[in-house]
Amino acid sequence: MAVNFVPVMLGSDINAYSMARAFHEAYGVKTIVYGMFPASVCAGSKIIDYRVREHNDRVDKVLENVAEVAGEFPDKKILVLGCGDNYLNAISANLPNYPENVIAPYVRLDLLETLIHKEKFYDLCECHGIDHPATYVYHKGEGHGFTLPFDGPFVVKPAESDTYWKHPFPTQKKAYVLQTREEVDKVIDEIYSAGYEDSLIIQDFIPGDDSYMRVVTNYSGSDGKVRLMCVGHVLLEEHTAHAIGNHAVIITEPEPELCEKLRGFLEAIGFVGFSNFDIKYDRRDGKFKAFEINCRQGRSNYYVTGAGYNLAKYLVEDVIEHKPCELTVVEDRHLWWVIPRAVAYDYVNRDYHQAMRELDGAGKSVNPLLYAPDNGLMHTLRIKKGQRRYVGWYASCMEKVK
């Protein structure tokens, strides 16, 4: 199939591989992926041209890498997608600077910075009627004399994750679930002692295991109108310190009222491109509450493509083919997992085992990393080795379900 575009991914994790697979399935095209490390799920792939570059997420390096591809393919459109929060600012900051044949479907930098900063995001939620957990915003220098308007357990996380990870320390986590106020004070001190400067988010912990989580993935067209929405019911997340909250098992299911509320929010702020919301259902008041918006497709994005709604096609039909498109809200049920079957059944709440078996038995399941056309020996061995690691990772931090 002749195509007039080249997809470029910045970042080399499961997110990038999943989107590269979507492009390959839809158009037979090979994706260029820029990563910072030789070891990656993208390395050695037949469907990816993997390029290792140092400091890949710096503003100047992003422009350099994108311009490199634009120069290689001057007669084609270059579609640029960031696959991690650390790439988004650099992509958006370069919007006025890319060569003419580059398309980067992202909002302007000031809106992006507002959305990915959790303190500012919650302010927007208040304005647009989006429910979120009860929140206290802590600013550096407040000390320990502040009063929280809710009891524990507490969740503590950085308001701005990019700079947070640039100040590592031994006990650093993506987010902390803490039982006591003393633990909260201790974590605050550790984070700021490491050099982080921005605010922290302290929240009321919404009860319930991983199966109370939802992810909502969307594509908003160049006109700001939402074209696709898909709710994933998360059944299991990862629980290691740096990966906590990453999705491991998802079943798609309809939540039309939630989608309508989020659609109104996205269109009101003039959002374009991919987005996904992290949501948790609060059984105490029956509300879905937003934790954050990611201004990109998420790590688990293939749960949408696997359900029959190829994300690459929605992007290409919008920015390359300029086709009109009505809103689609996905209703089909489908199972996505990025861990071995046995591990999923060991740790997913047993209430969902029957649904998992039925979908898997009906051929309505997918692991995005297991792609038959991508059958090179070294890549296959790398993926199998990565899958085996999940056995030990889960055993180290979770009890098997009984």
C-alpha positions in Angstrom: 0.0 0.0 0.0 1.5 3.3 -1.0 1.3 5.9 1.7 2.2 9.6 1.7 3.3 9.8 5.4 5.9 8.5 7.8 5.0 8.0 11.5 7.6 9.1 14.0 7.4 8.2 17.7 9.4 9.8 20.5 9.9 7.4 23.3 10.3 3.6 23.1 8.0 1.9 25.5 4.9 -0.2 25.1 3.0 3.0 24.1 5.3 3.5 21.0 5.3 -0.2 20.1 1.5 -0.3 20.3 1.1 2.7 18.0 3.7 1.4 15.6 1.7 -1.8 15.4 -1.5 0.1 14.8 0.2 1.9 11.8 1.5 -1.3 10.5 -1.8 -3.1 10.7 -3.7 -0.2 9.0 -1.2 0.9 6.4 1.7 -1.6 6.3 4.0 1.2 7.1 7.2 1.1 9.2 7.4 3.6 12.1 10.6 5.5 13.0 11.0 5.5 16.8 13.6 7.6 18.7 14.5 6.2 22.1 17.2 6.9 24.6 18.3 3.3 25.4 19.4 0.4 23.3 17.2 -2.1 25.3 13.6 -1.5 24.4 10.5 -3.4 23.2 11.0 -1.4 20.0 14.6 -2.6 19.4 15.0 -5.2 16.8 11.4 -5.0 15.6 10.6 -5.6 11.9 7.9 -2.9 12.0 10.1 -0.2 13.5 13.2 1.7 12.5 14.6 2.2 16.0 17.1 5.0 16.5 18.9 5.6 19.8 19.6 9.2 20.6 21.1 10.7 23.8 18.9 13.4 25.6 16.1 12.5 23.2 13.5 14.5 25.1 15.3 17.9 25.1 13.6 20.7 23.1 16.6 21.0 20.7 17.0 17.2 20.3 13.3 16.8 19.5 13.5 19.4 16.7 16.8 17.8 15.5 15.3 14.3 15.3 12.1 15.4 13.6 14.0 17.5 11.1 16.2 14.6 10.4 13.2 12.5 9.2 11.6 15.4 7.4 14.8 15.7 5.4 14.9 12.0 4.6 11.4 12.1 3.3 10.8 15.6 1.8 7.9 14.3 -0.3 6.0 12.8 2.6 4.1 14.1 5.6 5.9 13.4 8.9 3.4 12.5 11.7 5.0 13.1 15.2 3.7 11.5 18.3 5.1 11.7 21.9 4.9 8.5 23.9 5.7 9.9 27.3 5.1 13.1 29.4 8.7 14.1 29.1 8.3 14.6 25.3 5.1 16.6 25.3 6.5 20.0 26.3 9.4 19.7 23.8 7.0 18.7 20.9 4.6 21.6 21.7 7.4 24.1 22.2 8.7 23.3 18.7 5.3 23.7 16.9 6.4 27.0 15.2 9.8 25.5 14.2 9.1 22.2 12.4 9.8 21.8 8.7 6.7 22.4 6.5 6.1 18.6 5.9 5.8 17.9 9.6 2.4 17.4 11.4 2.4 17.4 15.2 -1.2 17.0 16.5 -0.8 18.9 19.8 -2.2 21.9 21.6 -0.2 25.1 22.1 2.3 25.0 24.9 0.4 27.2 27.4 -2.6 25.0 27.3 -0.5 21.8 27.4 1.3 23.1 30.5 -2.0 23.9 32.2 -3.4 20.4 31.5 -0.4 18.3 32.6 0.1 20.3 35.8 -2.3 18.6 38.2 -2.9 21.6 40.4 -4.1 23.6 37.3 -5.9 20.6 35.9 -8.1 20.4 39.0 -8.9 24.1 38.8 -10.2 23.4 35.2 -12.2 20.4 36.5 -13.9 22.7 39.0 -14.8 25.1 36.2 -16.2 22.4 33.9 -18.0 20.2 36.4 -15.5 17.2 36.3 -15.5 15.3 39.5 -12.1 14.6 41.2 -10.9 13.4 44.6 -10.9 15.8 47.5 -7.5 17.5 47.2 -5.1 19.6 49.2 -2.3 21.4 47.2 0.9 21.6 49.1 3.5 24.2 48.2 7.2 24.0 49.0 8.0 25.7 52.3 4.7 25.1 54.1 6.3 22.9 56.6 4.2 20.5 58.6 1.7 22.9 60.2 -1.0 22.5 57.5 -4.4 20.8 58.1 -5.9 18.3 55.7 -9.7 18.4 55.2 -10.0 14.6 55.1 -8.7 11.6 57.0 -6.3 8.9 55.7 -5.4 6.9 53.8 -3.8 9.6 51.7 -2.4 9.8 48.2 0.7 12.0 47.6 2.0 12.7 44.1 3.8 15.5 42.3 1.8 18.1 40.5 4.3 18.1 37.7 5.8 14.7 36.9 8.5 15.6 34.3 10.7 17.6 36.7 9.8 15.3 39.6 11.6 12.3 37.9 14.6 14.5 37.2 15.3 14.6 40.9 15.6 10.9 41.8 16.0 9.5 45.4 16.0 5.9 46.7 12.4 5.7 47.8 10.9 7.6 44.9 7.5 6.5 43.6 5.1 7.6 40.9 2.5 8.0 43.7 2.3 7.2 47.3 -0.6 5.6 49.3 0.0 6.5 52.9 -1.9 5.5 56.0 -0.9 8.3 58.5 -0.2 12.0 58.6 3.3 11.2 59.9 4.0 9.3 56.7 2.7 12.2 54.6 5.1 14.6 56.3 8.1 12.2 55.8 7.4 11.8 52.1 7.0 15.6 51.6 10.4 16.1 53.2 12.1 13.4 51.1 10.7 14.8 47.8 11.8 18.3 48.4 15.2 17.3 49.8 15.9 15.6 46.5 15.5 19.0 44.6 11.9 19.0 43.4 10.5 22.5 43.4 6.9 22.4 42.3 3.7 21.7 44.3 2.5 18.4 45.6 -1.0 16.9 45.4 -2.4 15.3 48.6 -5.7 13.6 48.1 -8.3 11.6 49.8 -7.7 7.9 48.9 -10.7 6.5 47.0 -11.4 3.0 48.3 -11.3 -0.1 46.1 -8.8 -2.3 44.3 -7.5 -1.8 40.8 -10.9 -2.9 39.3 -12.4 0.5 40.4 -10.1 2.2 37.9 -11.1 3.4 34.4 -9.2 4.8 31.5 -10.9 6.9 28.8 -9.0 7.3 25.5 -10.0 9.9 23.0 -9.1 11.4 19.7 -10.1 15.1 19.0 -9.9 16.2 15.4 -8.1 19.3 14.1 -11.4 21.1 14.4 -11.5 20.5 18.1 -14.4 18.1 17.8 -14.1 14.7 19.5 -14.1 11.8 17.0 -13.5 8.8 19.2 -14.0 7.8 22.9 -13.3 4.5 24.5 -13.7 3.5 28.1 -11.4 0.8 29.5 -12.4 -0.9 32.7 -9.0 -1.5 34.4 -8.9 -4.9 36.1 -5.2 -4.8 37.2 -2.4 -2.3 37.3 1.3 -2.7 37.9 2.5 -2.1 41.5 6.3 -1.7 41.4 7.5 1.8 42.6 8.2 3.4 39.2 5.4 1.6 37.3 2.6 1.9 39.8 -0.6 2.8 38.1 0.4 1.4 34.7 -2.4 -0.7 33.3 -1.9 -4.4 32.9 -5.4 -5.8 32.2 -8.4 -3.9 30.7 -11.8 -4.8 29.4 -13.5 -2.2 27.2 -17.1 -1.3 28.3 -19.5 1.6 27.6 -20.0 4.5 30.0 -22.0 7.0 27.9 -22.6 9.5 30.7 -19.0 9.7 31.6 -18.0 10.1 28.0 -20.5 12.9 27.4 -19.1 14.8 30.3 -15.5 14.4 29.2 -16.4 15.2 25.6 -17.9 18.5 26.7 -14.7 19.3 28.6 -12.4 18.5 25.7 -14.4 20.6 23.2 -14.8 23.5 25.6 -11.0 23.9 26.0 -10.3 23.4 22.2 -8.3 20.2 22.6 -6.8 18.5 19.6 -5.1 15.1 19.2 -5.0 12.1 21.5 -5.9 12.3 25.2 -6.7 9.9 28.0 -8.1 10.4 31.4 -7.3 8.3 34.5 -10.5 7.8 36.4 -11.6 6.0 39.6 -15.1 5.0 40.5 -16.0 6.1 44.1 -18.5 3.7 45.5 -19.1 6.1 48.4 -21.0 8.5 46.3 -21.4 6.7 43.0 -19.2 9.1 41.0 -16.4 8.7 38.5 -13.5 10.9 39.6 -10.7 12.1 37.4 -7.1 11.9 38.6 -5.4 13.4 35.5 -5.5 14.0 31.8 -2.6 12.8 29.6 -2.3 14.9 26.5 -1.3 11.9 24.4 -2.3 8.3 23.8 -1.6 6.3 26.9 0.7 3.3 27.4 -2.3 1.0 27.1 -3.6 2.7 23.9 -3.9 -0.6 22.0 -6.9 -1.6 24.1 -8.8 0.7 21.7 -7.2 -0.5 18.5 -7.6 -4.1 19.6 -11.3 -3.6 20.1 -11.5 -2.7 16.4 -11.0 1.1 16.4 -7.5 1.6 15.1 -6.0 4.8 16.6 -3.6 5.3 13.7 -6.6 5.4 11.2 -8.4 8.1 13.2 -5.2 10.3 13.1 -4.5 9.7 9.4 -8.0 10.2 8.3 -8.1 13.5 10.1 -4.8 15.2 9.4 -3.7 13.5 6.2 -6.9 12.6 4.3 -9.1 15.4 5.9 -12.1 13.1 6.1 -15.2 14.2 8.1 -16.0 11.9 11.0 -18.9 11.7 13.4 -18.3 10.9 17.1 -17.9 7.2 17.9 -18.3 6.0 21.5 -17.0 2.4 21.7 -19.4 -0.1 23.0 -17.8 -3.4 22.0 -16.3 -5.5 24.9 -12.8 -6.6 24.3 -9.9 -7.8 26.6 -6.4 -6.2 26.6 -3.6 -7.5 28.6 0.1 -6.8 28.5 1.1 -9.6 31.0 1.0 -13.4 30.6 -2.4 -15.0 31.0 -1.4 -16.9 34.1 -0.2 -13.8 35.9 -3.5 -12.0 35.0 -5.6 -14.8 36.5 -3.3 -14.9 39.6 -3.9 -11.2 40.5 -7.1 -10.0 38.9 -10.1 -9.9 41.2 -11.9 -13.3 40.7 -15.2 -11.5 40.0 -13.9 -10.8 36.5 -12.4 -14.2 35.6 -15.5 -15.4 33.9 -15.7 -12.4 31.6 -12.0 -12.7 30.8 -12.4 -16.4 29.9 -15.4 -15.7 27.7 -13.7 -12.8 25.8 -10.4 -14.7 25.4 -12.2 -17.9 24.3 -14.2 -15.9 21.7 -10.9 -14.4 20.2 -11.7 -11.0 21.7 -8.4 -10.5 23.5 -5.0 -9.2 22.6 -1.5 -8.6 24.0 -0.1 -5.7 21.9 3.5 -7.0 22.2 2.6 -10.4 20.6 2.3 -9.5 16.9 2.7 -12.4 14.5 4.3 -10.4 11.6 6.9 -9.0 13.9 8.6 -12.4 14.3 12.4 -11.6 14.2 14.3 -14.0 16.5 16.0 -11.4 18.8 12.9 -9.3 19.1 10.8 -12.3 19.9 13.2 -13.5 22.6 13.3 -9.9 24.1 9.5 -9.8 24.4 9.3 -13.3 25.9 12.0 -12.4 28.4 10.0 -9.3 29.3 6.8 -11.3 29.8 8.5 -13.7 32.1 9.7 -10.8 34.3 6.1 -10.0 35.3 5.9 -13.3 37.3 8.6 -12.0 39.7 7.5 -8.4 39.7 4.0 -9.2 40.8 5.1 -11.8 43.3 7.3 -9.1 44.9 4.5 -6.7 45.6 1.1 -8.4 45.5 -0.7 -11.4 47.0 -2.4 -13.8 44.6 -6.2 -13.7 44.6 -7.9 -16.5 46.6 
